[in-house]
């Protein structure tokens, strides 16, 4: 049994404590990004595949999601960098009718680890409500998440509104849609498609060339 199958079993059993213990065995101070990319993300994709094949129920999938959410919250509470006055700001949300949010929480955690001031608005946010928060907070970066291809028209509309904001924030597009579909037509000087957390980390560190090379 591979590592993410073992973790999926713990998630599906609702075993929060053993899941945390299992991840703690990855090393004395496991890199958070490594845990996200090598364990949590493939684990939840595996659970999603099980649900699509009717091997688990909706209730099972919801339980696993809740356990993963708990694990993410525990990891995010560790070693946060202090946010200094005047630091860069990021605002993150999932488009309307988009229920997937765990990847977005990983993105929020990654920004926080680099000392950014982050507002995580969660999934399924109507555009008008998102714009209210965006205009109030005026973030340097706006991260938008979408998973399923049939929401592409909604994503296009969201991006169109965001790129015309007065202060020209950078718009990051992420989620399963960015990973599995070609969204290069959206990319511009202002819009960046993020396929995974490694690309996000490279972008935060100012290595845009790494992102372009792997797009």
C-alpha positions as CSV (number, residue, x, y, z in Angstrom):
1,X,0.0,0.0,0.0
2,X,1.5,3.4,-1.0
3,X,1.7,6.3,1.4
4,X,-1.3,8.2,0.2
5,X,-3.5,5.0,0.3
6,X,-2.5,4.5,3.9
7,X,-3.4,8.1,4.7
8,X,-6.6,7.8,2.8
9,X,-7.6,4.9,5.0
10,X,-7.0,6.9,8.1
11,X,-9.1,9.8,6.6
12,X,-12.0,7.5,5.7
13,X,-11.9,6.0,9.2
14,X,-12.2,9.5,10.7
15,X,-9.0,8.9,12.5
16,X,-7.6,12.5,13.1
17,X,-5.0,11.7,15.7
18,X,-3.5,8.8,13.8
19,X,-3.4,10.9,10.6
20,X,-1.4,13.6,12.4
21,X,0.9,11.0,13.9
22,X,1.4,9.4,10.5
23,X,2.5,12.7,8.9
24,X,4.7,13.5,11.9
25,X,6.7,10.3,11.0
26,X,7.9,11.9,7.8
27,X,10.8,13.6,9.6
28,X,11.6,15.7,12.7
29,X,10.5,18.9,10.9
30,X,8.8,17.8,7.7
31,X,8.5,20.5,5.0
32,X,4.9,21.7,4.9
33,X,4.9,22.0,1.1
34,X,6.3,18.4,0.8
35,X,3.4,17.1,3.0
36,X,0.9,19.0,0.9
37,X,2.1,17.9,-2.5
38,X,3.3,14.4,-1.7
39,X,0.7,13.3,0.8
40,X,-2.4,15.4,1.3
41,X,-3.1,16.3,-2.3
42,X,-2.7,12.8,-3.8
43,X,-4.6,11.4,-0.9
44,X,-7.7,13.6,-1.6
45,X,-7.4,12.9,-5.3
46,X,-7.4,9.2,-4.5
47,X,-10.5,9.6,-2.3
48,X,-12.2,11.6,-5.1
49,X,-11.5,8.7,-7.5
50,X,-12.9,6.2,-5.1
51,X,-16.1,8.3,-4.9
52,X,-16.4,8.6,-8.6
53,X,-16.1,4.8,-8.9
54,X,-18.8,4.4,-6.2
55,X,-16.4,2.6,-3.9
56,X,-17.2,5.0,-1.1
57,X,-20.3,7.0,-0.2
58,X,-20.8,10.7,-0.2
59,X,-20.8,10.5,3.6
60,X,-17.4,8.7,3.5
61,X,-16.0,11.5,1.2
62,X,-17.3,14.2,3.5
63,X,-15.7,12.5,6.6
64,X,-12.4,12.3,4.8
65,X,-12.6,15.9,3.8
66,X,-13.3,16.9,7.4
67,X,-10.3,15.0,8.7
68,X,-8.1,16.5,6.0
69,X,-9.4,19.9,6.9
70,X,-8.5,19.3,10.6
71,X,-5.0,18.1,9.6
72,X,-4.5,21.2,7.5
73,X,-5.6,23.5,10.3
74,X,-3.1,21.7,12.7
75,X,-0.3,22.1,10.2
76,X,-1.2,25.8,9.5
77,X,-1.0,26.6,13.2
78,X,2.6,25.6,13.4
79,X,5.4,28.2,13.1
80,X,3.5,31.0,11.4
81,X,5.7,33.9,10.6
82,X,4.7,37.2,12.2
83,X,2.9,39.5,9.7
84,X,4.7,42.9,9.7
85,X,3.0,46.2,8.9
86,X,3.1,46.9,5.2
87,X,3.6,43.3,4.2
88,X,2.2,42.0,1.0
89,X,-1.5,40.9,1.0
90,X,-3.3,38.0,-0.6
91,X,-7.0,37.3,-0.9
92,X,-8.2,33.8,-1.8
93,X,-11.6,32.4,-2.8
94,X,-13.4,29.7,-4.7
95,X,-15.8,30.8,-7.5
96,X,-19.5,30.5,-7.1
97,X,-20.8,26.9,-6.8
98,X,-17.3,25.6,-6.3
99,X,-17.3,23.5,-3.2
100,X,-13.7,22.3,-3.2
101,X,-11.6,24.2,-0.8
102,X,-8.8,22.1,0.6
103,X,-6.3,23.1,-2.1
104,X,-7.2,26.8,-1.4
105,X,-6.4,26.3,2.3
106,X,-3.0,24.9,1.3
107,X,-2.4,28.0,-0.8
108,X,-3.4,30.2,2.1
109,X,-1.0,28.3,4.4
110,X,1.9,28.6,1.9
111,X,1.4,32.4,1.7
112,X,1.3,32.7,5.5
113,X,4.5,30.6,5.8
114,X,6.2,33.3,3.7
115,X,4.9,36.1,6.0
116,X,2.0,37.3,3.8
117,X,-1.1,38.9,5.2
118,X,-3.8,36.5,4.0
119,X,-7.6,36.6,3.8
120,X,-9.1,33.3,3.0
121,X,-12.7,33.6,2.0
122,X,-13.5,30.0,1.4
123,X,-15.3,28.3,-1.5
124,X,-18.6,29.1,-3.3
125,X,-18.3,32.9,-3.2
126,X,-20.6,34.9,-5.5
127,X,-18.6,37.4,-7.6
128,X,-20.4,40.5,-6.1
129,X,-19.5,39.4,-2.5
130,X,-15.9,38.7,-3.6
131,X,-15.6,42.1,-5.2
132,X,-16.8,43.8,-2.0
133,X,-14.0,42.2,0.0
134,X,-11.5,42.8,-2.7
135,X,-12.2,46.5,-2.9
136,X,-12.2,46.8,0.9
137,X,-8.9,44.9,1.4
138,X,-7.1,45.9,-1.8
139,X,-4.8,42.8,-2.0
140,X,-1.6,42.6,-4.0
141,X,-2.6,39.1,-5.1
142,X,-6.0,37.5,-5.7
143,X,-6.1,33.8,-5.8
144,X,-9.1,32.1,-7.5
145,X,-9.8,28.4,-7.4
146,X,-11.9,26.2,-9.7
147,X,-12.0,22.4,-10.1
148,X,-14.5,21.4,-12.8
149,X,-14.4,22.4,-16.4
150,X,-18.1,23.3,-16.7
151,X,-17.4,26.3,-14.5
152,X,-15.0,27.8,-17.0
153,X,-17.5,30.5,-18.1
154,X,-17.8,31.7,-14.5
155,X,-14.1,31.7,-14.1
156,X,-13.7,33.8,-17.2
157,X,-16.2,36.3,-15.9
158,X,-14.4,36.5,-12.5
159,X,-11.0,37.1,-14.1
160,X,-12.4,39.8,-16.4
161,X,-13.6,41.7,-13.4
162,X,-10.4,41.3,-11.4
163,X,-8.0,42.4,-14.1
164,X,-9.8,45.7,-14.5
165,X,-9.4,46.7,-10.8
166,X,-7.8,50.2,-10.4
167,X,-4.6,49.0,-8.6
168,X,-4.0,46.0,-11.1
169,X,-3.5,43.1,-8.6
170,X,-1.9,39.9,-9.8
171,X,-4.5,37.2,-10.3
172,X,-3.5,33.6,-9.7
173,X,-5.7,30.8,-11.1
174,X,-5.5,27.5,-9.3
175,X,-7.4,24.3,-8.5
176,X,-7.8,21.0,-10.2
177,X,-8.9,22.8,-13.4
178,X,-5.5,24.5,-13.6
179,X,-3.8,21.2,-13.1
180,X,-5.8,19.1,-15.6
181,X,-6.8,21.6,-18.4
182,X,-4.9,24.0,-20.6
183,X,-5.6,27.5,-19.3
184,X,-2.7,29.2,-21.0
185,X,-5.1,31.4,-22.9
186,X,-5.8,33.2,-19.6
187,X,-2.1,33.9,-18.8
188,X,-0.8,37.4,-19.1
189,X,1.4,39.9,-17.3
190,X,-1.3,40.1,-14.7
191,X,-2.8,36.6,-14.7
192,X,-0.7,33.5,-13.7
193,X,-1.9,29.9,-13.9
194,X,-0.7,27.9,-10.9
195,X,-0.7,24.2,-11.5
196,X,0.7,23.2,-8.1
197,X,2.2,24.5,-4.9
198,X,5.7,24.2,-6.1
199,X,5.0,26.8,-8.8
200,X,3.3,29.0,-6.2
201,X,6.4,28.8,-3.9
202,X,8.7,29.7,-6.9
203,X,6.4,32.6,-7.7
204,X,6.4,33.9,-4.1
205,X,10.2,33.7,-4.0
206,X,10.4,35.8,-7.2
207,X,11.3,32.9,-9.5
208,X,8.7,33.6,-12.3
209,X,11.0,32.0,-14.8
210,X,10.6,28.6,-13.1
211,X,6.8,29.0,-13.5
212,X,7.1,29.9,-17.2
213,X,9.4,27.0,-17.9
214,X,7.0,24.4,-16.5
215,X,3.7,25.9,-17.8
